[in-house]
Amino acid sequence: MVFALAPLAPWTIRNLRTLHHFQPLAPRYANDNDELVLRGFNRWVKTWIVDYVSVEEIYWNVPDDQIDPQKLPSRAIENAGERDATLGAIADYNESHDMTPELDARLGQIAANRIRVHPLRYYVGLPVLRVADMWLRPRTELLPPDPRWWEFHDDAKQSVLVVGFGALNLAYVAAALLALLHRKSRRPSAIRWAGLLVSFLLLRSAFLGTLENPEPRYTLECYPAIIVLASLLLAGRDSQAENEILS
């Protein structure tokens, strides 16, 4: 533990001397000391966002760009009163493209009301859906096609490319899961190392579920572990074939 935390010591000392407060890690939102953190807006977004499309169309637009209320999914508004409050806040923001503390507080109040009515959805359901989207959707943020790939607005070649990469991504994940379930992969040494990799994947996914911006790029660090786990399936088959030959 000491060796793991030691590299943070110079950064922490620097922050104490220059920022005059204890900060061993970078702020969650990478903000300056005097910069407004849009906690109300972020909390409101987390009460409905589950996919990368909304990150591009809504989340990244604030501040400085227009919010199109037509881009909000139906789950973002529960009733007529909430509709008036939400659309009113968006309309006021669109006048100046500046998320003021007052507007941020209004969205935060809408979020608080939504969380009070549906706490299980906020703390469990939506995080699970965000994690699933980060793991399984085609990585259109790295490709030319429209992020709404399922509407097939681009040319046929690009649409096939997106579907193909989505299927390849799913194949990697499925192979890793099959390796964990395959009895020939359950050798003691394999189980020990697989447990470490699975623990990393679970912890990483749990952390990603707390984010309000489900971007698939956040799972890229997990794919070395996924590839290693998937290789256990082939290793198990090779071991089976070897035993059959020897017998």
Phi, psi and omega in degrees: 000318179299315181294327180290324183272341184304318180298340180278346185299310179301320179296318180295317178296318178300317180293324177296322183281323185263323182260346176064034170204158185284115182212085182287340179235162176295149178300152181306319184258014178051042184262154172284167182300323184262011182268136179290125175266122185279069184291322179294315178298314181297320180291322177297316179301320182291348179277356180214338187286138175222350186225162183294332180303316180291334175297313181290319189274335184236300192299312183289347182282347185250127355273183170087353180222165185288144169257122177269109182298338178292342180277350179291133175291160184299331181289352181282346182226128186264322187208179184296317180298318178291325177300313180298316181294317182291310181294328177295316179295319179294319179297319178295321177295318183295342179291326184235348185059028179237120179274095182283164176303325180292316178293321178298320179293322178297316178292326177296324178291320175300317179298316181300319179295319180293320180293322180297324181282323184230067182294321182295321178296319183290315187271341183234301187300307182294318175302320179297318179292323177296317178296318178299320179295318180295327182278323196250340185285151172301143187276069182290345178291343179255359186236159181295328187298160177300141178299336173275062188298331184287348177272351176052051177279339180274181179290164186299323182299314180293323179296316178296322179299316180296312180298321179296315179293325175296319178293322178296317178299316179296324180296319178299312182295317181296321180296321178295318179294319179296323179297322179292331182269343185284125186294333180286348178267003188264038172290149185307315181295320179294319181297319182298310181287326178297324178298321178295317181294318179296321178299318177298315181296320180292317179295318179298316180295321178297320177295316181298331178294342179276349182280150177265358180237089182288092179254125183302335181299339181289345178265358183299326180296343183275344189288332169303319177293320179298317181294319179296316179297318179297327180293338177298330179295315178292322179298320178296321179291321178297319179296321179296316180297321179296318179296323179293322179294315181294328181282000000 
